[in-house]
Amino acid sequence: MEVRAVYKMARISAFKSRDVARSIKGMDAKEAFNLLAFYPKKAARIIRKTLGSAIANAENNHNMRVQDLYVKGVFVDEGPTFRRYQPKARGSAGIIRKRTSHIKVILEEKEK
C-alpha cells in the first residue's frame, strides 16, 4: 500500500527542485527526512515538509510503521507561472517569470 502527500504551488522552479528530489528516491523515509535537514538548498526544506506530511499520513491514517517505509517516488511538476513586467529602454517592457512547482511524495512499505 502506498501513501501520498502533495505540496501545491511551491514558490521554486521545478528545475531547481528536481535535483534534491532525485537524491532521496529509494531511501528509507526516516533517513531521507534526516538527510534533507542538512541539504543546503531551499527546495530541500519544501520537500522535507512534504515528506514529513506523508510520514504522518502513513502513521495516523494507515497505521504503518515508520521503520518499514521507503520513498518510492518524488515527482516535481511545473506549476503555474506568474508573469511580472519590468520597464525597459525606450518605453518597452520585459517579462519576468516567477515559476512555481507541484511536489508529490509517494511512500510505500518494504516487503517482509
Buried (B, 14 or more C-beta within 10 A) or exposed (E): EEBBBEBEEBEBBBEBBBEBBEBBBEBBBBEBBEBBEEBEBBBBBBBBBBBBBBBEBBBEEEEBEBEBBBBBBBBBEEBEEEEEEEEEEEEEEEEEEEBBBBBBBBBBBEEE
